[in-house]
Amino acid sequence: MDRMNARWIEIKYACNCMQDEVSLQSQERGKHERVDEFVERLRDQVSDDHQKRSPLCMADSMKYVKIPVAHDGAIGEATGGRA
């Protein structure tokens, strides 16, 4: 993925240990990145973010994770489609 030209998306998630949903910024799915690879990358980012926010939480899953879907149905793509 070309990190210099990357566009960003907002991921939202919640855990039972949290009062409110939280957001984090992630690079959109790469043009040739498979959806399963993208989801694995997000899983790691959410896990790292959650560990920093709630270091004492022992949950092994989140309540939910919201990933944006572009108008054309592309998962993890910034709004407006690909350039």
VMD Tcl script that draws the C-alpha trace (Angstrom):
set ca {
  {0.00 0.00 0.00}
  {1.34 3.44 -0.92}
  {1.30 5.15 2.47}
  {2.21 8.54 1.01}
  {-1.02 8.67 -1.03}
  {-3.22 6.76 1.39}
  {-6.69 8.00 2.20}
  {-8.17 7.56 5.64}
  {-11.41 6.09 6.94}
  {-13.04 6.25 10.35}
  {-13.54 2.93 12.13}
  {-15.91 2.85 15.11}
  {-16.07 0.13 17.73}
  {-17.41 -0.66 21.17}
  {-16.60 -3.12 23.92}
  {-18.67 -4.09 26.94}
  {-16.06 -2.39 29.13}
  {-16.73 0.99 27.48}
  {-19.54 3.43 28.10}
  {-19.49 4.82 24.57}
  {-18.46 3.91 21.05}
  {-14.97 5.10 20.08}
  {-13.39 5.97 16.74}
  {-10.01 5.49 15.20}
  {-8.52 6.45 11.86}
  {-7.23 3.76 9.52}
  {-5.91 3.72 6.01}
  {-8.52 2.68 3.50}
  {-8.31 -0.75 1.92}
  {-5.59 -0.83 -0.71}
  {-6.58 -1.07 -4.36}
  {-5.28 -4.66 -4.57}
  {-5.67 -5.57 -0.88}
  {-7.95 -8.54 -0.32}
  {-10.90 -7.98 2.02}
  {-9.71 -10.69 4.43}
  {-6.26 -9.06 4.64}
  {-7.89 -5.67 5.23}
  {-10.08 -7.07 8.02}
  {-7.06 -8.72 9.66}
  {-5.24 -5.37 9.58}
  {-8.25 -3.66 11.15}
  {-8.52 -6.38 13.78}
  {-4.95 -5.68 14.85}
  {-5.52 -1.90 14.88}
  {-8.71 -2.18 16.94}
  {-7.03 -4.58 19.34}
  {-4.04 -2.26 19.83}
  {-6.28 0.80 20.24}
  {-8.53 -0.98 22.73}
  {-5.56 -2.23 24.76}
  {-4.31 1.37 25.08}
  {-7.74 2.71 26.07}
  {-8.70 -0.15 28.39}
  {-5.54 -1.95 29.56}
  {-7.39 -3.96 32.21}
  {-10.09 -5.31 29.88}
  {-9.81 -9.06 29.28}
  {-12.50 -9.34 26.58}
  {-11.56 -11.47 23.59}
  {-14.05 -9.77 21.25}
  {-15.65 -6.38 20.73}
  {-19.38 -5.68 20.91}
  {-19.16 -4.42 17.32}
  {-16.87 -2.79 14.78}
  {-18.25 -0.45 12.11}
  {-16.37 -0.34 8.81}
  {-17.45 2.15 6.12}
  {-18.75 0.83 2.82}
  {-18.48 3.06 -0.26}
  {-21.49 3.88 -2.41}
  {-20.42 1.27 -4.94}
  {-20.20 -1.36 -2.19}
  {-16.41 -1.36 -1.77}
  {-15.59 -2.32 1.81}
  {-13.12 -0.07 3.61}
  {-12.90 2.56 0.90}
  {-12.91 6.27 1.63}
  {-16.06 8.10 0.57}
  {-15.97 9.20 -3.03}
  {-14.51 6.05 -4.56}
  {-11.04 5.43 -5.89}
  {-9.02 8.06 -7.68}
}
mol new
graphics top color blue
foreach p $ca { graphics top sphere $p radius 0.5 }
foreach p [lrange $ca 0 end-1] q [lrange $ca 1 end] { graphics top cylinder $p $q radius 0.2 }
display resetview
